[in-house]
Amino acid sequence: PDAGDTATLTYSVTGVDADKFVLDVTTNTLSFASNHAADMETKSAYNITLKATDVGGLTYDEDFTINVNNVNETPTDITLTSTSVDENVDGAVIGILGGVDPDAGDTATLTYSVTGVDASMFVVAGTTLSFASGHAADMETKSSYNVTLKATDAVGLTYDEDFTINVNNVNEAP
């Protein structure tokens, strides 16, 4: 309230979550510290106190809650329960796919597909990876297949991961 003192106020950040923030004293801009990024799934709000100090050393504190807006994030992992298959089985099931989506509740909405050089040999039905009908592995012809599995979330963000499918040799009749 002192006339002319508004321009000489200095600011600081205190409170429970103060270490997560940095205050640029040149521009009086509050932002997250370089070693911290907001993540709604980890913490949805931060509590800080901003302190204004005038030239005479008098202070005023005000508490703020910084709410974090949720944004959709890319899936981060794909799992496959098995990476080997017996040879000579048409349409053989290889394994069950799973994935990680950091967005709470979105893991159940992931869809999967196969890409890459050998993609036409495989099919994904729901969360099951199999050889496509009419295709069977033959250890004597090819001992492994390289596939890229793609997880796609509900809004189209994707994550790719490479897998090697090894073919198990099975004793064959003469």
Residue pairs with C-beta under 8 A, 6 or more apart in sequence:
2 54
2 56
5 54
5 55
5 56
8 54
8 55
9 52
9 53
9 54
10 25
10 52
10 53
11 23
11 25
11 28
11 50
11 51
11 52
11 53
12 23
12 50
12 51
12 53
13 21
13 22
13 23
13 30
13 48
13 49
13 50
13 51
14 48
14 49
14 51
14 61
15 47
15 48
15 49
15 63
16 46
16 47
16 48
17 46
17 47
17 48
17 66
18 48
18 49
19 33
20 32
20 33
20 36
20 46
21 30
21 31
21 32
21 33
21 46
21 48
21 66
22 30
22 31
22 32
22 33
22 34
23 29
23 30
24 30
24 31
30 50
32 38
38 46
38 68
39 68
39 102
40 68
40 69
40 70
40 71
41 70
41 102
41 103
41 104
43 68
44 67
44 68
45 65
45 66
45 67
45 68
46 65
46 66
46 68
47 63
47 64
47 65
47 66
48 63
48 64
48 66
49 61
49 62
49 63
49 64
50 61
50 62
50 64
51 59
51 60
51 61
52 59
52 60
52 61
53 59
70 103
72 103
72 106
72 153
72 154
72 155
72 157
73 101
73 102
73 103
73 157
74 153
74 157
74 158
74 159
75 99
75 100
75 101
75 102
75 110
75 151
75 152
75 153
75 157
75 158
75 159
76 100
76 101
76 102
76 159
77 99
77 100
77 159
77 161
78 97
78 98
78 99
78 100
78 112
78 149
78 151
78 159
78 161
79 97
79 98
79 99
79 100
80 94
80 95
80 96
80 97
80 98
80 129
80 149
80 163
81 95
81 96
81 98
82 94
82 95
83 94
83 95
83 163
83 164
83 165
83 166
84 94
84 165
84 166
84 167
84 168
85 92
85 93
85 94
85 131
85 137
85 165
85 166
85 167
85 168
86 92
86 137
86 167
86 168
86 170
87 136
87 137
87 138
87 139
87 140
87 167
87 168
87 169
87 170
88 136
88 137
88 138
88 170
88 172
89 131
89 136
89 137
90 131
90 133
90 134
90 135
90 136
91 130
91 131
91 132
91 133
91 134
91 135
91 136
92 130
92 131
92 136
92 137
93 128
93 129
93 130
94 122
94 129
94 130
94 131
94 165
95 128
95 129
96 127
96 128
96 129
97 112
97 124
97 127
97 128
97 129
97 149
97 151
98 107
98 127
99 107
99 110
99 112
99 151
99 159
100 107
101 107
101 109
101 110
101 151
101 153
103 153
106 153
106 154
109 153
109 154
110 151
110 152
110 153
111 151
111 152
112 124
112 127
112 129
112 149
112 150
112 151
112 152
113 124
113 149
113 150
113 152
114 122
114 123
114 124
114 129
114 147
114 148
114 149
114 150
115 147
115 148
115 149
115 150
115 160
116 146
116 147
116 148
116 162
117 146
118 145
118 146
118 147
119 147
119 148
120 132
121 131
121 132
121 135
121 145
122 129
122 130
122 131
122 132
122 135
122 145
122 147
123 129
123 130
123 131
123 132
123 133
124 130
124 149
129 149
131 137
137 145
137 165
137 167
138 167
139 167
139 168
139 169
139 170
142 167
143 166
143 167
144 164
144 165
144 166
144 167
145 164
145 165
145 167
146 162
146 163
146 164
146 165
147 162
147 163
147 164
147 165
148 160
148 161
148 162
148 163
149 160
149 161
149 162
149 163
150 158
150 159
150 160
151 158
151 159
151 160
151 161
152 158
